[in-house]
Amino acid sequence: MRLCEPCAYLEGLLEKSLLQPLLHRGGLRADVLEDGEIRVGDSVRVLGTDADSPRA
């Protein structure tokens, strides 16, 4: 899981100032391992610690 900071691309699409208001509030990036739904009360866990390793 990695922090997902806002980017200028989104700001350009919406033509609104979003970078400052969303800084450190953008959400998380995660790899989807299988299909399904996450419901309130479901447990979610981190499977590895190599979140900062480069992707192919």
Sine and cosine of phi, psi and omega as CSV:
sin_phi,cos_phi,sin_psi,cos_psi,sin_omega,cos_omega
0.00,0.00,0.67,-0.74,-0.03,-1.00
-0.72,-0.69,0.55,-0.84,0.07,-1.00
-0.90,0.44,0.68,-0.74,-0.02,-1.00
-0.92,-0.39,1.00,-0.06,0.00,-1.00
-0.97,0.23,0.48,-0.88,0.04,-1.00
-0.91,0.41,0.39,-0.92,-0.02,-1.00
-0.79,-0.61,0.28,-0.96,-0.01,-1.00
-0.91,0.41,-0.41,0.91,0.01,-1.00
-0.86,0.51,-0.75,0.66,0.02,-1.00
-0.89,0.46,-0.68,0.74,0.01,-1.00
-0.87,0.49,-0.65,0.76,0.02,-1.00
-0.92,0.40,-0.62,0.79,0.02,-1.00
-0.90,0.43,-0.66,0.75,-0.09,-1.00
-1.00,-0.04,-0.19,0.98,-0.01,-1.00
0.81,0.59,0.63,0.77,0.06,-1.00
-0.72,-0.69,0.43,-0.90,0.05,-1.00
-0.98,0.21,0.95,-0.30,-0.06,-1.00
-0.88,-0.47,-0.33,0.94,-0.13,-0.99
-0.88,0.48,-0.78,0.63,-0.02,-1.00
-0.91,0.41,-0.75,0.66,-0.01,-1.00
-0.88,0.47,-0.49,0.87,-0.05,-1.00
-0.99,-0.13,-0.05,1.00,-0.03,-1.00
-0.84,0.55,0.80,-0.60,-0.05,-1.00
0.91,0.42,0.32,0.95,0.05,-1.00
-0.75,-0.66,0.27,0.96,-0.11,-0.99
-0.97,0.25,-0.34,0.94,-0.02,-1.00
0.93,-0.36,-0.32,-0.95,-0.04,-1.00
-0.81,-0.59,0.47,-0.88,0.16,-0.99
-0.97,-0.25,0.67,-0.74,0.02,-1.00
-0.58,-0.81,0.46,-0.89,0.08,-1.00
-1.00,0.05,0.79,-0.62,0.04,-1.00
-0.99,0.13,0.86,-0.51,-0.06,-1.00
-0.99,-0.11,-0.45,0.89,0.04,-1.00
-0.37,-0.93,0.32,-0.95,-0.01,-1.00
-0.98,0.18,0.24,-0.97,0.00,-1.00
0.62,-0.78,-0.11,-0.99,-0.01,-1.00
-0.87,-0.50,0.56,-0.83,0.14,-0.99
-0.96,-0.27,0.85,-0.53,-0.03,-1.00
-0.94,-0.34,0.34,-0.94,0.07,-1.00
-0.83,0.56,0.77,-0.63,0.00,-1.00
0.99,-0.14,-0.28,0.96,0.05,-1.00
-0.93,0.36,0.54,-0.84,0.07,-1.00
-1.00,0.04,0.63,-0.78,0.05,-1.00
-0.79,-0.61,0.75,-0.66,-0.05,-1.00
-0.72,-0.69,0.44,-0.90,0.05,-1.00
-1.00,0.10,0.78,-0.63,-0.06,-1.00
-1.00,-0.03,-0.38,0.93,-0.04,-1.00
-0.59,-0.81,0.14,-0.99,0.01,-1.00
-0.90,-0.44,0.23,0.97,-0.04,-1.00
-0.99,-0.15,0.58,0.81,-0.07,-1.00
-0.88,0.48,-0.45,0.89,-0.05,-1.00
-1.00,-0.05,0.00,1.00,-0.01,-1.00
-0.95,0.30,0.56,-0.83,-0.01,-1.00
-0.91,0.42,0.54,-0.84,0.00,-1.00
-0.99,-0.17,0.49,-0.87,0.03,-1.00
-0.99,0.14,0.00,0.00,0.00,0.00
